[in-house]
């Protein structure tokens, strides 16, 4: 897999455009979007992570712990 880093911007309609042209034709690509944290307000961030299925395990009762769970750590 080859990684190419470039920048772009979303317009008000949600369309993405690259800042500089990326000359790739006829290839399938995987896209990962990274945004500066200050660009995302807290409400939007909380909404995004609350809907992300990667955190579904936290909804399970198996993941609920109490003070009586486990053993004391004396290290």
Secondary structure, 3 states (H helix, E strand, C coil): CCCCCCCEEECCCCCEEECCCCCCCCCCCCCCCCCCHHHCCHHHHHHHHHCCHHHHHHHCHHHCCCCCCCCCCCC
